């Protein structure tokens, strides 16, 4: 029965995480607009490109292919915050968000963060399930935090495991 395994399972995608460059910003802004009622501007994303405390990556089917989703996280001292995570609405529930989240948590560990925080819409059950699967727990709420539509944000925290260190025996 040979053939391309992706053809047999069309819901699965091959994924690579890559840095985002200026040429990706129109697609990132497009994804942002399709995912959020109060989207960040293209200029906001452009400013992230040169900020060393920011982790700004996307997931693609292959190097050079269009972004299918992206994550923005920043790190200060020993804490991180996932500021934005978005996946093309037509490609959700295929593991792209999990890959992006895992990449950001890996970066948090590599940068020495002990905890990562984020806010999520109270009604975003799928995202909350994903975050819970990675160890995020509710630590607070921000009343009427989101606009368009107005909704509370649930503040989540995840303790970050230290990266494995090889024994020097």
C-alpha positions as a Markdown table, in Angstrom:
| # | Residue | x | y | z |
|---|---|---|---|---|
| 1 | Unk | 0.0 | 0.0 | 0.0 |
| 2 | Unk | 2.9 | 2.6 | -0.1 |
| 3 | Unk | 2.3 | 6.2 | -0.9 |
| 4 | Unk | 2.5 | 9.4 | 1.0 |
| 5 | Unk | 1.4 | 8.9 | 4.6 |
| 6 | Unk | 0.0 | 12.4 | 4.8 |
| 7 | Unk | -2.4 | 11.4 | 2.0 |
| 8 | Unk | -3.7 | 8.5 | 4.1 |
| 9 | Unk | -4.2 | 10.8 | 7.1 |
| 10 | Unk | -5.1 | 14.3 | 5.8 |
| 11 | Unk | -5.8 | 15.7 | 9.2 |
| 12 | Unk | -2.1 | 15.3 | 10.2 |
| 13 | Unk | 0.4 | 17.9 | 9.2 |
| 14 | Unk | 4.2 | 17.9 | 9.1 |
| 15 | Unk | 5.4 | 20.8 | 11.2 |
| 16 | Unk | 8.5 | 22.9 | 11.6 |
| 17 | Unk | 9.1 | 25.8 | 14.0 |
| 18 | Unk | 11.0 | 28.7 | 12.5 |
| 19 | Unk | 11.9 | 32.3 | 13.3 |
| 20 | Unk | 9.6 | 35.0 | 11.9 |
| 21 | Unk | 11.1 | 37.6 | 9.6 |
| 22 | Unk | 9.8 | 40.8 | 8.1 |
| 23 | Unk | 8.5 | 38.9 | 5.0 |
| 24 | Unk | 6.2 | 36.9 | 7.3 |
| 25 | Unk | 4.5 | 39.9 | 8.9 |
| 26 | Unk | 1.6 | 40.2 | 6.4 |
| 27 | Unk | 0.7 | 36.5 | 7.0 |
| 28 | Unk | 1.1 | 36.9 | 10.8 |
| 29 | Unk | -1.2 | 40.0 | 10.7 |
| 30 | Unk | -3.7 | 38.0 | 8.6 |
| 31 | Unk | -3.7 | 35.2 | 11.1 |
| 32 | Unk | -4.1 | 37.6 | 14.0 |
| 33 | Unk | -7.1 | 39.3 | 12.3 |
| 34 | Unk | -8.8 | 35.9 | 11.7 |
| 35 | Unk | -8.2 | 34.7 | 15.3 |
| 36 | Unk | -8.9 | 37.7 | 17.5 |
| 37 | Unk | -11.6 | 40.4 | 17.7 |
| 38 | Unk | -9.1 | 43.0 | 18.9 |
| 39 | Unk | -6.0 | 42.2 | 16.8 |
| 40 | Unk | -2.5 | 43.5 | 17.3 |
| 41 | Unk | -1.3 | 45.7 | 14.4 |
| 42 | Unk | 1.4 | 44.7 | 11.9 |
| 43 | Unk | 3.6 | 47.4 | 13.4 |
| 44 | Unk | 3.3 | 45.8 | 16.8 |
| 45 | Unk | 4.6 | 42.5 | 15.4 |
| 46 | Unk | 7.3 | 44.4 | 13.5 |
| 47 | Unk | 8.6 | 45.9 | 16.7 |
| 48 | Unk | 9.0 | 42.4 | 18.2 |
| 49 | Unk | 11.5 | 41.3 | 15.5 |
| 50 | Unk | 14.4 | 43.2 | 17.1 |
| 51 | Unk | 13.6 | 42.6 | 20.8 |
| 52 | Unk | 16.0 | 40.1 | 22.3 |
| 53 | Unk | 13.7 | 39.3 | 25.3 |
| 54 | Unk | 11.0 | 38.2 | 22.8 |
| 55 | Unk | 10.5 | 34.7 | 21.4 |
| 56 | Unk | 8.5 | 35.1 | 18.2 |
| 57 | Unk | 8.2 | 31.9 | 16.1 |
| 58 | Unk | 5.8 | 30.3 | 13.7 |
| 59 | Unk | 4.8 | 26.8 | 12.7 |
| 60 | Unk | 4.9 | 25.9 | 9.0 |
| 61 | Unk | 4.5 | 22.7 | 7.0 |
| 62 | Unk | 8.0 | 23.2 | 5.7 |
| 63 | Unk | 10.8 | 25.8 | 5.8 |
| 64 | Unk | 9.8 | 28.7 | 3.5 |
| 65 | Unk | 6.1 | 27.7 | 3.5 |
| 66 | Unk | 3.5 | 30.2 | 4.9 |
| 67 | Unk | 3.0 | 30.4 | 8.6 |
| 68 | Unk | 0.1 | 28.3 | 9.9 |
| 69 | Unk | 0.3 | 29.7 | 13.4 |
| 70 | Unk | 2.6 | 31.7 | 15.7 |
| 71 | Unk | 3.5 | 32.3 | 19.3 |
| 72 | Unk | 4.8 | 35.4 | 21.0 |
| 73 | Unk | 6.4 | 35.1 | 24.4 |
| 74 | Unk | 8.7 | 37.3 | 26.4 |
| 75 | Unk | 11.1 | 36.7 | 29.2 |
| 76 | Unk | 12.2 | 39.0 | 32.0 |
| 77 | Unk | 14.4 | 37.8 | 34.9 |
| 78 | Unk | 13.1 | 34.3 | 35.8 |
| 79 | Unk | 9.6 | 34.7 | 34.4 |
| 80 | Unk | 8.0 | 34.4 | 31.0 |
| 81 | Unk | 4.7 | 35.4 | 29.5 |
| 82 | Unk | 3.0 | 33.9 | 26.5 |
| 83 | Unk | 1.5 | 37.1 | 25.1 |
| 84 | Unk | -0.1 | 35.6 | 22.0 |
| 85 | Unk | -0.6 | 32.2 | 20.4 |
| 86 | Unk | -2.7 | 31.8 | 17.3 |
| 87 | Unk | -3.4 | 29.0 | 14.7 |
| 88 | Unk | -5.2 | 29.3 | 11.4 |
| 89 | Unk | -8.9 | 28.7 | 12.3 |
| 90 | Unk | -9.2 | 26.1 | 9.5 |
| 91 | Unk | -6.3 | 24.1 | 10.8 |
| 92 | Unk | -7.2 | 23.9 | 14.5 |
| 93 | Unk | -7.3 | 20.6 | 16.4 |
| 94 | Unk | -4.4 | 19.2 | 14.5 |
| 95 | Unk | -1.7 | 19.8 | 17.1 |
| 96 | Unk | -0.3 | 23.1 | 15.8 |
| 97 | Unk | -1.1 | 25.0 | 19.0 |
| 98 | Unk | 0.5 | 22.3 | 21.1 |
| 99 | Unk | 3.7 | 22.4 | 19.0 |
| 100 | Unk | 3.9 | 26.2 | 19.4 |
| 101 | Unk | 3.1 | 26.0 | 23.2 |
| 102 | Unk | 5.7 | 23.3 | 23.7 |
| 103 | Unk | 8.3 | 25.3 | 21.8 |
| 104 | Unk | 7.7 | 28.4 | 23.9 |
| 105 | Unk | 7.9 | 26.4 | 27.1 |
| 106 | Unk | 11.1 | 24.8 | 25.9 |
| 107 | Unk | 12.5 | 28.3 | 25.3 |
| 108 | Unk | 11.3 | 29.4 | 28.8 |
| 109 | Unk | 13.3 | 26.5 | 30.3 |
| 110 | Unk | 16.4 | 27.3 | 28.2 |
| 111 | Unk | 16.2 | 31.0 | 29.3 |
| 112 | Unk | 16.0 | 29.9 | 33.0 |
| 113 | Unk | 12.4 | 30.9 | 33.6 |
| 114 | Unk | 10.8 | 29.3 | 36.6 |
| 115 | Unk | 7.3 | 30.1 | 35.6 |
| 116 | Unk | 5.3 | 31.2 | 32.5 |
| 117 | Unk | 2.0 | 33.1 | 32.7 |
| 118 | Unk | -0.7 | 33.9 | 30.1 |
| 119 | Unk | -4.2 | 35.2 | 29.9 |
| 120 | Unk | -7.0 | 33.3 | 28.0 |
| 121 | Unk | -10.6 | 34.1 | 27.4 |
| 122 | Unk | -12.9 | 32.5 | 29.9 |
| 123 | Unk | -15.0 | 31.0 | 27.1 |
| 124 | Unk | -12.0 | 29.6 | 25.1 |
| 125 | Unk | -12.5 | 26.0 | 26.3 |
| 126 | Unk | -10.2 | 24.4 | 23.6 |
| 127 | Unk | -7.2 | 26.7 | 24.6 |
| 128 | Unk | -7.8 | 26.2 | 28.3 |
| 129 | Unk | -7.8 | 22.4 | 27.8 |
| 130 | Unk | -4.5 | 22.7 | 25.9 |
| 131 | Unk | -2.9 | 24.9 | 28.6 |
| 132 | Unk | -4.1 | 22.5 | 31.4 |
| 133 | Unk | -2.6 | 19.6 | 29.5 |
| 134 | Unk | 0.8 | 21.3 | 29.9 |
| 135 | Unk | 0.4 | 22.1 | 33.6 |
| 136 | Unk | -1.1 | 25.6 | 33.5 |
| 137 | Unk | -3.3 | 26.3 | 36.5 |
| 138 | Unk | -5.6 | 29.3 | 37.2 |
| 139 | Unk | -4.0 | 31.9 | 39.5 |
| 140 | Unk | -6.4 | 34.8 | 38.9 |
| 141 | Unk | -8.8 | 36.7 | 36.7 |
| 142 | Unk | -8.9 | 40.0 | 35.0 |
| 143 | Unk | -12.4 | 41.4 | 34.9 |
| 144 | Unk | -13.5 | 42.6 | 31.5 |
| 145 | Unk | -10.0 | 42.3 | 30.2 |
| 146 | Unk | -10.9 | 41.5 | 26.6 |
| 147 | Unk | -12.8 | 43.7 | 24.2 |
| 148 | Unk | -14.8 | 42.8 | 21.1 |
| 149 | Unk | -16.5 | 41.0 | 22.8 |
| 150 | Unk | -16.0 | 42.1 | 26.4 |
| 151 | Unk | -15.0 | 39.1 | 28.5 |
| 152 | Unk | -13.0 | 38.2 | 31.6 |
| 153 | Unk | -9.5 | 36.8 | 31.2 |
| 154 | Unk | -8.4 | 33.8 | 33.2 |
| 155 | Unk | -4.8 | 34.2 | 34.3 |
| 156 | Unk | -2.8 | 30.9 | 34.1 |
| 157 | Unk | 0.6 | 29.9 | 35.5 |
| 158 | Unk | 2.9 | 27.0 | 34.6 |
| 159 | Unk | 5.9 | 26.0 | 36.6 |
| 160 | Unk | 8.8 | 25.4 | 34.2 |
| 161 | Unk | 10.9 | 22.3 | 34.6 |
| 162 | Unk | 14.6 | 22.9 | 34.5 |
| 163 | Unk | 16.2 | 21.5 | 31.4 |
| 164 | Unk | 17.9 | 18.1 | 31.7 |
| 165 | Unk | 21.6 | 18.4 | 32.5 |
| 166 | Unk | 23.9 | 15.5 | 31.6 |
| 167 | Unk | 25.9 | 14.0 | 34.4 |
| 168 | Unk | 29.7 | 14.7 | 34.2 |
| 169 | Unk | 31.0 | 11.5 | 35.7 |
